Amino acid sequence: MSGSKNRRPSLVADKRTTKKASTSGKTPRRRKAPAARRRVSRNPVTWLFRTVFRLVWGIGWRVTALVALAVAGAVLYYAATLPPVNTLLDARARGSVTLLDRDGRVFAWRGEQFGGQITAETVSPHLKNAVIATEDKRFYGHFGISPRGVASAVRINLSEGRGPLSGHGGSTITQQTAKLLCLGTPYDPTSGMTEKEFETDCRRTTLTRKIKEAVYAMAMELRYSKDDILTIYLNRAYLGAGARGFEAAAQRYFGRSANELLPAEAAMLAGLLVAPSRFAPTADLQRSRDRAQVILALMQDQGYLTAAQVEDAQSNPARLSEAAEARAGGYFADWVMEQGPSFLTDETTEDVVIRTTFDQQIQTAAEEALQWVFDNNVREGSKAQAAIVVMSADGAVRAMVGGRKFKGVAGQFNRAIQAKRQTGSAFKPFVYGAALDLGYEPNATVVDEPTCWDVPGSGQWCPQNWDNKFRGTITMTDALRLSLNVPTVKIFDAVGREAVANIASDFGIESDLAAGPALALGTSESTLLEMTGAYAGILNGGSSVEPYGLIELTLKGDDDPLLTQEGGLGERVIQQEAAQQLVYMMHQVVEAGTGQRA
């Protein structure tokens, strides 16, 4: 037993495996357990979804890449073709006409007026801020388009029951400028479209045009600076009353430059951008001021004005210049435009200045007189109309009212020059003028009694006096003073139709004159301008006149006139003594006859 206790353990390890020991000296790698096989879903819906997603994703990113490349190419192409900024500032295809009264003051404009180039750097900061606050508050932070603005506009349009592209457009100032430039396409007179039709087509809102507009806007952002784009916009925007650009609008409405505008004036002009005709201050000053209040609030919200500045602007709203506020002479301006050659008034690309015979004080008096008549002698709601022409003895037209209201739009129907009416008793002076010129005296007598005339083709004609009374023997002066028909026709018969017709025609009555004795009582038609011109010839001593309103026509900036008019006196029609006698007889009509109410 003692032997077993002292025995040492064996130096050879127990055999634990039948594998041979590795002879390389490296630790043997453990063999990895085989991975569990991924279980493939057998759900056909899931498989279909994954397949479609992979297909759409694969096509989508490729199409997106192609579209992005196409847009980038279009942007680069447009940017390379854009002209210098200074060639894009005047949008007009034709020039404007500025009309001055006899004292050299502006009273009307025709055509689109361009007041001169302005820049975003030099324009009144209030105007610049008002435009940005109103039209594009993120102007300096986007690259031509504003996805947030477009999304907001679509949401508003849909909520108001309109189509997504109808109403609010969400356009940035850059996009609006692209539209004003008609995406770089200039007006072509040979296209068969009028300039107005062309501009309307440029403003169409379709998806295709919106895409082109966005591309062109990004090209502009690449080519021009922000202030360059704003400069183009400030010069090309239409602001009503024929004003193209903010400089023209500032001059037309306020009589000052756009560089000098106060906050209230700047807000009023910026408010016109949404609807120039509706908010034009010459159409409805209060509506324009209300719109300006909205713009002032926007400027305050965006930090362009303090509360004190807004309060001051609201307490002192914008006021129109004297010329803009008067709005007088619209009918006269239309008539003068017709007198000048069309190549200088309608077709020229130059700006024209016309000095006229117009007198604003006389015009105001004429309009007030007409208004008084309608206020006091015409029932409310009546459609009656009237016209007035005031003329000097040499034919210079001083005032013209062509109807009860002139709506501020050129080309309205002018009753003073377009409406032909029977002259009635206003024709009688030509009968008496013919008699006086043949040697009759104002106190020559004629018998006022029932009388009939045989009119070829019509039978007997027996005129009556206006009061159905006869006065027996009466002088020519009294016959005219009382506007008696029978004595007038007797004198007409005595001197002959030809003598009367010649005098009327020579004095400027161009309308056809009746053939029978009824001509003496004014059955023929004439315009008010013709009759006024003929009466001016009687007043000046018997010489015909050509009614005129244009004194001088020059190109803006030039001193030498292209056209001048020194007066409208023509040839003598009746002797001076006869004219003086006729003036005396006509004066009696107003002093003690049927014209006393005048």
C-alpha positions as CSV (number, residue, x, y, z in Angstrom):
1,M,0.0,0.0,0.0
2,S,2.9,2.3,0.8
3,G,4.1,1.8,-2.7
4,S,1.0,3.0,-4.2
5,K,0.9,6.1,-2.1
6,N,4.3,7.2,-3.2
7,R,3.6,6.6,-7.0
8,R,3.7,9.8,-9.1
9,P,1.1,10.7,-11.6
10,S,1.6,9.6,-15.2
11,L,3.4,12.2,-17.4
12,V,1.2,11.2,-20.4
13,A,-2.2,12.8,-20.6
14,D,-5.2,10.6,-20.9
15,K,-6.3,10.0,-24.5
16,R,-9.4,12.1,-25.1
17,T,-9.9,11.9,-28.8
18,T,-9.0,9.7,-31.6
19,K,-7.9,12.7,-33.9
20,K,-4.3,13.1,-34.5
21,A,-2.7,16.2,-33.0
22,S,-1.9,19.0,-35.4
23,T,1.7,19.2,-36.3
24,S,1.6,22.9,-37.4
25,G,1.7,24.3,-33.9
26,K,-1.4,26.6,-34.7
27,T,-4.6,26.6,-32.8
28,P,-7.1,24.7,-34.8
29,R,-10.1,26.8,-36.1
30,R,-13.5,25.9,-34.9
31,R,-15.8,25.1,-37.7
32,K,-18.7,27.5,-37.9
33,A,-22.1,26.2,-37.5
34,P,-24.0,26.4,-40.8
35,A,-26.1,29.6,-41.1
36,A,-29.8,29.2,-41.0
37,R,-31.2,29.5,-44.5
38,R,-33.2,32.7,-45.0
39,R,-36.8,32.0,-45.3
40,V,-38.2,33.4,-48.5
41,S,-41.7,34.9,-48.2
42,R,-44.2,33.1,-50.1
43,N,-46.7,36.0,-49.9
44,P,-47.4,37.1,-53.6
45,V,-48.6,40.6,-52.5
46,T,-45.4,41.4,-50.7
47,W,-43.4,40.1,-53.7
48,L,-45.4,42.2,-56.1
49,F,-45.0,45.3,-54.0
50,R,-41.2,44.9,-53.8
51,T,-40.9,44.3,-57.5
52,V,-43.0,47.4,-58.4
53,F,-41.1,49.5,-55.9
54,R,-37.8,48.5,-57.4
55,L,-39.1,49.2,-60.9
56,V,-40.5,52.6,-60.1
57,W,-37.4,53.6,-58.1
58,G,-35.1,52.5,-60.9
59,I,-37.1,54.4,-63.6
60,G,-37.8,57.4,-61.3
61,W,-34.3,58.4,-60.4
62,R,-33.2,58.0,-64.0
63,V,-36.1,60.2,-65.3
64,T,-35.4,62.7,-62.5
65,A,-31.8,62.9,-63.6
66,L,-32.7,63.4,-67.2
67,V,-35.2,66.1,-66.3
68,A,-32.7,67.8,-64.1
69,L,-30.2,67.7,-67.0
70,A,-32.7,69.1,-69.4
71,V,-33.7,71.9,-67.1
72,A,-30.1,72.7,-66.4
73,G,-29.4,72.8,-70.1
74,A,-32.4,75.0,-70.8
75,V,-31.4,77.4,-67.9
76,L,-27.9,77.6,-69.3
77,Y,-29.2,78.2,-72.8
78,Y,-31.6,81.0,-71.8
79,A,-28.9,82.6,-69.5
80,A,-26.5,82.7,-72.4
81,T,-29.0,84.4,-74.7
82,L,-30.3,87.1,-72.3
83,P,-29.5,90.6,-73.4
84,P,-28.0,93.4,-71.2
85,V,-30.3,94.8,-68.6
86,N,-30.5,98.3,-70.1
87,T,-32.1,97.0,-73.3
88,L,-35.0,95.6,-71.3
89,L,-36.2,98.6,-69.4
90,D,-38.6,100.3,-71.9
91,A,-41.3,97.8,-72.8
92,R,-43.3,100.0,-75.1
93,A,-43.7,99.3,-78.8
94,R,-44.9,102.8,-79.3
95,G,-44.2,106.2,-77.8
96,S,-46.5,108.3,-75.6
97,V,-48.1,111.7,-76.1
98,T,-48.1,114.3,-73.4
99,L,-50.6,117.1,-73.9
100,L,-50.0,120.6,-72.4
101,D,-52.6,123.4,-72.0
102,R,-52.2,126.9,-73.3
103,D,-50.0,127.7,-70.2
104,G,-47.7,124.8,-70.7
105,R,-49.2,122.6,-67.9
106,V,-49.8,118.9,-68.4
107,F,-53.4,118.0,-68.5
108,A,-53.6,114.7,-70.3
109,W,-51.6,111.8,-71.7
110,R,-52.2,109.3,-74.5
111,G,-50.4,106.1,-75.2
112,E,-48.2,104.3,-72.7
113,Q,-46.0,106.8,-70.9
114,F,-42.4,105.8,-69.9
115,G,-41.1,108.3,-67.4
116,G,-37.5,107.4,-67.7
117,Q,-35.2,104.6,-66.5
118,I,-34.9,104.0,-62.7
119,T,-32.8,101.4,-60.9
120,A,-33.3,99.4,-57.7
121,E,-30.3,101.1,-56.2
122,T,-31.5,104.7,-56.7
123,V,-35.3,104.4,-56.4
124,S,-37.0,105.5,-53.2
125,P,-36.3,102.7,-50.6
126,H,-39.9,102.9,-49.5
127,L,-41.0,102.0,-53.1
128,K,-38.5,99.1,-53.3
129,N,-39.6,97.8,-49.9
130,A,-43.3,98.2,-50.7
131,V,-42.9,96.2,-53.9
132,I,-41.0,93.4,-52.2
133,A,-43.4,93.3,-49.2
134,T,-46.4,93.0,-51.5
135,E,-45.2,90.8,-54.3
136,D,-42.3,88.6,-53.0
137,K,-41.1,88.8,-49.4
138,R,-38.5,86.1,-50.1
139,F,-37.1,87.8,-53.2
140,Y,-33.5,88.0,-51.9
141,G,-33.6,84.4,-50.6
142,H,-34.7,82.2,-53.6
143,F,-33.3,81.3,-57.0
144,G,-36.1,82.5,-59.1
145,I,-38.9,80.2,-57.9
146,S,-40.5,79.7,-54.5
147,P,-42.0,76.3,-53.9
148,R,-43.5,77.5,-50.7
149,G,-45.2,80.4,-52.5
150,V,-46.6,78.0,-55.2
151,A,-47.9,75.5,-52.7
152,S,-49.5,78.3,-50.7
153,A,-51.2,79.8,-53.9
154,V,-52.5,76.3,-54.9
155,R,-53.9,75.8,-51.5
156,I,-55.7,79.2,-51.5
157,N,-57.0,78.6,-55.0
158,L,-58.5,75.2,-54.2
159,S,-60.0,76.5,-50.9
160,E,-61.7,79.3,-52.8
161,G,-63.2,76.8,-55.3
162,R,-60.9,77.7,-58.2
163,G,-58.5,75.6,-60.2
164,P,-55.0,75.2,-58.9
165,L,-53.6,77.6,-61.5
166,S,-56.5,80.1,-61.4
167,G,-56.3,83.2,-59.2
168,H,-53.3,83.4,-57.0
169,G,-50.2,82.4,-58.9
170,G,-47.5,82.2,-56.3
171,S,-45.1,83.8,-58.8
172,T,-41.9,85.5,-57.5
173,I,-40.9,88.9,-58.8
174,T,-38.4,87.1,-61.0
175,Q,-41.2,85.0,-62.6
176,Q,-43.4,88.1,-63.0
177,T,-40.5,89.8,-64.7
178,A,-40.1,86.8,-67.0
179,K,-43.8,87.1,-67.9
180,L,-43.4,90.8,-68.5
181,L,-40.6,89.9,-71.0
182,C,-42.9,87.3,-72.5
183,L,-40.1,84.8,-72.0
184,G,-37.8,86.8,-74.2
185,T,-40.2,86.9,-77.2
186,P,-40.6,90.4,-78.6
187,Y,-43.8,91.6,-80.2
188,D,-43.8,91.1,-84.0
189,P,-46.2,93.4,-85.9
190,T,-46.3,90.9,-88.8
191,S,-47.7,88.1,-86.6
192,G,-51.3,89.0,-87.2
193,M,-51.9,89.8,-83.5
194,T,-52.4,93.3,-82.1
195,E,-50.0,94.4,-79.4
196,K,-52.8,94.0,-76.8
197,E,-53.6,90.5,-78.0
198,F,-49.9,89.6,-77.8
199,E,-49.7,90.9,-74.2
200,T,-52.8,89.0,-73.3
201,D,-51.3,85.8,-74.8
202,C,-48.2,86.3,-72.8
203,R,-50.2,86.5,-69.6
204,R,-52.0,83.2,-70.1
205,T,-51.6,80.8,-67.2
206,T,-51.1,77.2,-68.3
207,L,-49.0,74.4,-66.8
208,T,-46.7,74.5,-69.8
209,R,-46.2,78.2,-69.7
210,K,-45.6,78.0,-65.9
211,I,-42.8,75.5,-66.4
212,K,-41.2,77.7,-69.1
213,E,-41.6,80.7,-66.9
214,A,-39.8,78.9,-64.0
215,V,-37.0,77.9,-66.3
216,Y,-36.6,81.4,-67.7
217,A,-36.7,82.8,-64.2
218,M,-33.9,80.6,-63.0
219,A,-31.9,81.7,-66.1
220,M,-32.4,85.3,-65.2
221,E,-31.2,84.6,-61.6
222,L,-28.1,83.0,-63.2
223,R,-27.5,85.9,-65.6
224,Y,-28.5,88.9,-63.6
225,S,-28.1,90.2,-60.0
226,K,-31.2,90.5,-57.8
227,D,-31.2,94.3,-58.2
228,D,-30.9,94.0,-61.9
229,I,-34.1,91.8,-62.0
230,L,-35.9,94.3,-59.7
231,T,-34.8,97.1,-61.9
232,I,-36.3,95.5,-65.0
233,Y,-39.5,94.9,-63.0
234,L,-39.8,98.4,-61.7
235,N,-39.4,99.8,-65.3
236,R,-41.8,97.4,-67.1
237,A,-44.7,96.9,-64.7
238,Y,-48.0,98.4,-65.9
239,L,-49.6,100.6,-63.3
240,G,-52.8,101.9,-65.0
241,A,-53.7,105.1,-66.8
242,G,-51.2,104.4,-69.5
243,A,-48.2,104.4,-67.1
244,R,-45.6,101.9,-67.9
245,G,-43.1,101.6,-65.0
246,F,-43.0,103.2,-61.6
247,E,-41.3,106.4,-62.8
248,A,-44.1,107.1,-65.2
249,A,-46.8,106.2,-62.6
250,A,-45.1,108.5,-60.0
251,Q,-45.1,111.4,-62.4
252,R,-48.6,110.8,-63.6
253,Y,-50.3,110.3,-60.3
254,F,-48.1,112.5,-57.9
255,G,-46.2,114.8,-60.2
256,R,-42.8,113.7,-58.8
257,S,-40.1,111.2,-59.5
258,A,-40.1,107.6,-58.1
259,N,-36.9,108.4,-56.4
260,E,-38.8,110.9,-54.1
261,L,-41.8,108.9,-53.1
262,L,-43.1,108.9,-49.5
263,P,-44.3,105.7,-47.8
264,A,-48.0,106.5,-48.4
265,E,-47.3,107.1,-52.1
266,A,-45.0,104.1,-52.5
267,A,-47.7,101.9,-50.9
268,M,-50.4,103.2,-53.2
269,L,-48.3,102.4,-56.3
270,A,-47.3,99.0,-55.1
271,G,-51.0,98.3,-54.5
272,L,-51.7,98.9,-58.2
273,L,-49.8,95.8,-59.2
274,V,-52.6,93.3,-58.4
275,A,-55.2,95.2,-60.6
276,P,-54.1,98.5,-62.1
277,S,-57.5,99.4,-63.6
278,R,-59.5,98.6,-60.4
279,F,-57.2,100.4,-57.9
280,A,-56.0,103.3,-60.1
281,P,-56.3,106.5,-57.9
282,T,-57.7,108.4,-60.9
283,A,-60.6,105.9,-61.1
284,D,-61.4,105.6,-57.4
285,L,-59.1,107.5,-55.0
286,Q,-60.6,106.0,-51.8
287,R,-60.3,102.5,-53.0
288,S,-56.7,103.1,-53.9
289,R,-56.1,104.5,-50.5
290,D,-57.7,101.5,-48.8
291,R,-55.5,99.2,-50.8
292,A,-52.4,101.3,-49.7
293,Q,-53.4,100.7,-46.0
294,V,-53.0,97.0,-46.6
295,I,-49.6,97.5,-48.2
296,L,-48.5,99.7,-45.3
297,A,-49.5,96.9,-42.8
298,L,-47.4,94.4,-44.8
299,M,-44.4,96.7,-44.7
300,Q,-44.7,97.0,-40.9
301,D,-45.1,93.3,-40.4
302,Q,-42.0,92.6,-42.4
303,G,-39.9,95.3,-40.6
304,Y,-39.7,97.9,-43.4
305,L,-41.6,100.5,-41.5
306,T,-42.1,101.3,-37.8
307,A,-45.5,101.7,-36.2
308,A,-44.9,105.5,-36.0
309,Q,-44.1,105.7,-39.8
310,V,-47.2,103.7,-40.6
311,E,-49.3,105.9,-38.4
312,D,-47.9,109.0,-40.1
313,A,-48.6,107.5,-43.6
314,Q,-52.2,106.7,-42.6
315,S,-52.7,110.2,-41.2
316,N,-51.3,111.7,-44.4
317,P,-52.6,109.6,-47.3
318,A,-51.2,110.0,-50.8
319,R,-52.6,113.0,-52.7
320,L,-52.9,113.2,-56.5
321,S,-51.2,115.9,-58.4
322,E,-53.4,118.8,-59.7
323,A,-53.3,117.4,-63.3
324,A,-54.2,113.9,-62.2
325,E,-56.9,115.0,-59.9
326,A,-58.6,117.3,-62.4
327,R,-58.9,114.6,-65.1
328,A,-60.3,117.4,-67.3
329,G,-60.0,117.6,-71.1
330,G,-60.4,113.9,-72.0
331,Y,-62.7,114.7,-74.9
332,F,-60.5,117.5,-76.0
333,A,-57.4,115.3,-75.8
334,D,-59.0,112.7,-78.0
335,W,-59.9,115.3,-80.6
336,V,-56.4,116.8,-80.7
337,M,-54.9,113.3,-81.2
338,E,-57.1,113.0,-84.3
339,Q,-55.8,116.3,-85.6
340,G,-52.2,115.4,-85.6
341,P,-50.6,113.1,-88.2
342,S,-51.0,109.5,-87.2
343,F,-47.3,108.7,-87.8
344,L,-46.5,111.1,-84.9
345,T,-49.4,110.4,-82.6
346,D,-50.3,106.7,-83.0
347,E,-47.4,105.0,-84.8
348,T,-44.2,106.7,-83.6
349,T,-41.9,105.0,-81.2
350,E,-40.8,108.4,-79.9
351,D,-42.3,110.3,-77.1
352,V,-44.3,113.3,-78.4
353,V,-45.3,116.5,-76.6
354,I,-48.2,118.6,-77.9
355,R,-48.9,122.1,-76.8
356,T,-52.6,122.9,-77.2
357,T,-55.2,125.7,-77.0
358,F,-56.8,124.0,-74.0
359,D,-57.8,126.2,-71.0
360,Q,-58.3,124.3,-67.8
361,Q,-60.3,127.1,-66.1
362,I,-62.7,127.4,-69.0
363,Q,-63.0,123.6,-69.1
364,T,-63.8,123.4,-65.4
365,A,-66.4,126.1,-65.8
366,A,-68.0,124.3,-68.8
367,E,-68.2,121.0,-66.9
368,E,-69.7,122.7,-63.8
369,A,-72.3,124.5,-65.9
370,L,-73.3,121.3,-67.6
371,Q,-73.5,119.5,-64.2
372,W,-75.6,122.4,-62.8
373,V,-78.1,122.0,-65.7
374,F,-78.5,118.3,-65.1
375,D,-78.7,118.7,-61.3
376,N,-81.4,121.3,-61.5
377,N,-83.3,120.8,-64.8
378,V,-83.1,117.1,-65.6
379,R,-84.8,114.4,-63.6
380,E,-82.6,111.8,-61.8
381,G,-82.0,108.7,-63.9
382,S,-82.5,110.5,-67.2
383,K,-80.3,109.3,-70.1
384,A,-80.3,112.8,-71.6
385,Q,-76.9,113.9,-72.9
386,A,-75.3,117.2,-73.8
387,A,-72.1,118.7,-75.3
388,I,-70.2,122.0,-75.1
389,V,-67.5,123.5,-77.2
390,V,-65.9,126.8,-76.2
391,M,-63.9,128.5,-79.0
392,S,-62.1,131.7,-79.6
393,A,-62.9,133.9,-82.6
394,D,-59.9,132.6,-84.5
395,G,-61.0,128.9,-84.1
396,A,-58.9,128.0,-81.1
397,V,-60.9,125.5,-79.0
398,R,-60.6,126.3,-75.3
399,A,-62.8,123.6,-73.9
400,M,-64.8,120.6,-75.0
401,V,-67.4,118.5,-73.2
402,G,-68.5,115.5,-75.3
403,G,-70.9,114.1,-72.8
404,R,-72.0,114.0,-69.2
405,K,-69.2,111.8,-68.0
406,F,-65.8,111.0,-69.3
407,K,-64.7,107.6,-67.9
408,G,-61.0,108.2,-68.3
409,V,-60.6,105.9,-71.3
410,A,-59.5,107.2,-74.6
411,G,-61.7,106.8,-77.6
412,Q,-65.1,107.4,-76.0
413,F,-68.0,108.7,-78.1
414,N,-67.6,112.4,-78.3
415,R,-71.0,114.1,-79.0
416,A,-69.3,117.4,-79.7
417,I,-67.6,116.2,-82.8
418,Q,-69.4,112.9,-83.7
419,A,-73.1,113.4,-83.0
420,K,-75.0,115.0,-85.8
421,R,-78.2,116.8,-84.8
422,Q,-80.7,119.0,-86.5
423,T,-79.5,122.6,-86.1
424,G,-83.0,124.0,-85.7
425,S,-83.2,127.8,-84.9
426,A,-79.4,127.8,-84.6
427,F,-79.3,127.9,-88.4
428,K,-81.3,131.1,-88.7
429,P,-78.4,133.5,-88.4
430,F,-77.0,132.2,-91.7
431,V,-80.3,133.2,-93.4
432,Y,-80.1,136.7,-91.9
433,G,-76.4,136.9,-92.6
434,A,-77.0,136.2,-96.3
435,A,-79.6,139.0,-96.4
436,L,-77.4,141.5,-94.6
437,D,-74.5,140.7,-96.9
438,L,-76.8,141.4,-99.9
439,G,-77.6,144.9,-98.5
440,Y,-80.6,144.4,-96.2
441,E,-80.6,146.4,-93.0
442,P,-81.4,145.0,-89.6
443,N,-84.5,147.2,-89.4
444,A,-85.8,146.0,-92.8
445,T,-89.3,144.8,-92.3
446,V,-91.1,141.6,-93.2
447,V,-94.7,140.6,-92.8
448,D,-95.4,137.8,-90.3
449,E,-98.6,136.2,-91.6
450,P,-99.8,132.7,-92.5
451,T,-97.9,131.7,-95.6
452,C,-97.6,128.4,-97.6
453,W,-94.9,127.3,-100.1
454,D,-95.2,124.7,-102.8
455,V,-92.4,122.2,-102.3
456,P,-91.8,120.0,-105.4
457,G,-92.5,116.4,-104.6
458,S,-94.0,117.2,-101.2
459,G,-97.0,119.6,-101.9
460,Q,-97.8,122.6,-99.8
461,W,-95.8,123.5,-96.8
462,C,-97.2,126.0,-94.3
463,P,-94.8,126.6,-91.4
464,Q,-96.1,127.9,-88.0
465,N,-94.3,130.0,-85.4
466,W,-93.4,128.4,-82.1
467,D,-96.3,130.0,-80.3
468,N,-98.8,129.7,-83.2
469,K,-99.2,133.5,-83.3
470,F,-98.5,136.0,-86.1
471,R,-97.2,139.5,-85.5
472,G,-97.8,141.3,-88.8
473,T,-95.1,143.7,-90.0
474,I,-91.9,143.1,-88.0
475,T,-88.2,144.0,-88.4
476,M,-85.5,141.4,-89.2
477,T,-83.9,142.1,-85.8
478,D,-87.2,141.3,-84.0
479,A,-87.9,138.3,-86.2
480,L,-84.5,136.8,-85.2
481,R,-84.9,137.9,-81.6
482,L,-88.2,136.1,-81.3
483,S,-87.1,133.2,-83.4
484,L,-90.1,133.5,-85.7
485,N,-90.3,130.8,-88.5
486,V,-92.5,132.5,-91.1
487,P,-90.5,135.7,-91.5
488,T,-87.3,133.7,-91.6
489,V,-88.6,131.5,-94.4
490,K,-89.8,134.6,-96.3
491,I,-86.3,136.1,-96.1
492,F,-84.8,132.8,-97.1
493,D,-87.1,132.8,-100.2
494,A,-86.1,136.4,-101.0
495,V,-82.3,135.9,-100.9
496,G,-82.4,132.4,-102.4
497,R,-81.3,129.0,-101.1
498,E,-78.0,129.1,-102.9
499,A,-76.9,132.3,-101.1
500,V,-77.8,130.9,-97.7
501,A,-76.3,127.5,-98.4
502,N,-73.0,129.0,-99.7
503,I,-72.6,131.2,-96.6
504,A,-73.3,128.2,-94.3
505,S,-70.8,126.1,-96.2
506,D,-68.2,128.8,-96.3
507,F,-68.5,129.3,-92.6
508,G,-67.7,125.6,-92.0
509,I,-70.9,123.7,-92.1
510,E,-69.8,120.6,-94.0
511,S,-72.9,118.4,-93.6
512,D,-75.4,118.0,-96.4
513,L,-77.9,120.8,-96.6
514,A,-81.6,120.3,-97.3
515,A,-82.9,121.3,-100.7
516,G,-86.2,123.0,-99.8
517,P,-87.2,126.1,-97.8
518,A,-87.2,124.0,-94.6
519,L,-83.4,124.5,-94.7
520,A,-84.1,128.0,-93.2
521,L,-85.5,126.4,-90.0
522,G,-82.5,124.0,-89.5
523,T,-83.8,120.7,-90.8
524,S,-80.3,119.7,-91.8
525,E,-77.9,118.0,-89.4
526,S,-74.5,119.2,-88.2
527,T,-72.1,118.7,-85.4
528,L,-71.6,121.0,-82.5
529,L,-68.0,121.7,-83.5
530,E,-69.1,122.7,-87.0
531,M,-71.7,125.1,-85.6
532,T,-69.4,126.6,-83.1
533,G,-66.8,127.2,-85.7
534,A,-69.3,128.9,-88.0
535,Y,-70.5,131.2,-85.2
536,A,-66.8,132.0,-84.5
537,G,-66.6,133.2,-88.1
538,I,-69.5,135.5,-87.5
539,L,-68.0,136.8,-84.3
540,N,-64.6,137.6,-85.8
541,G,-66.0,139.9,-88.5
542,G,-67.1,137.5,-91.2
543,S,-64.0,135.3,-91.9
544,S,-64.2,131.5,-91.8
545,V,-62.2,129.6,-89.2
546,E,-60.8,126.1,-89.0
547,P,-61.3,124.8,-85.5
548,Y,-57.9,123.8,-84.1
549,G,-56.4,122.6,-80.8
550,L,-52.8,121.8,-81.7
551,I,-50.4,124.7,-81.4
552,E,-47.0,122.9,-81.5
553,L,-45.8,119.3,-81.7
554,T,-42.3,118.4,-80.7
555,L,-40.4,115.2,-79.8
556,K,-39.7,115.0,-76.0
557,G,-36.4,116.6,-75.3
558,D,-36.2,118.5,-78.5
559,D,-36.6,122.3,-78.8
560,D,-37.4,122.5,-82.5
561,P,-41.1,121.8,-83.2
562,L,-42.1,119.4,-86.0
563,L,-45.5,121.0,-86.5
564,T,-46.9,124.4,-85.6
565,Q,-50.3,126.0,-85.9
566,E,-50.6,129.8,-85.6
567,G,-54.3,130.2,-86.1
568,G,-57.4,129.1,-87.9
569,L,-58.6,132.2,-89.7
570,G,-59.6,131.6,-93.3
571,E,-61.1,133.6,-96.1
572,R,-63.8,136.3,-95.7
573,V,-67.3,135.0,-96.1
574,I,-69.5,138.1,-95.5
575,Q,-68.6,141.7,-95.3
576,Q,-67.4,143.0,-92.0
577,E,-70.3,145.4,-91.7
578,A,-72.8,142.7,-92.3
579,A,-71.0,140.5,-89.7
580,Q,-71.2,143.3,-87.1
581,Q,-74.9,143.8,-87.8
582,L,-75.5,140.1,-87.4
583,V,-73.6,140.0,-84.1
584,Y,-75.8,142.9,-82.8
585,M,-79.0,141.0,-83.9
586,M,-77.8,137.8,-82.2
587,H,-77.0,139.7,-79.1
588,Q,-80.6,140.9,-78.9
589,V,-81.7,137.2,-78.9
590,V,-79.8,136.7,-75.6
591,E,-80.7,140.1,-74.1
592,A,-84.4,140.3,-74.8
593,G,-85.4,137.4,-76.9
594,T,-85.8,133.6,-76.8
595,G,-82.3,133.1,-75.6
596,Q,-82.6,135.0,-72.3
597,R,-82.4,131.8,-70.3
598,A,-79.0,131.1,-71.8
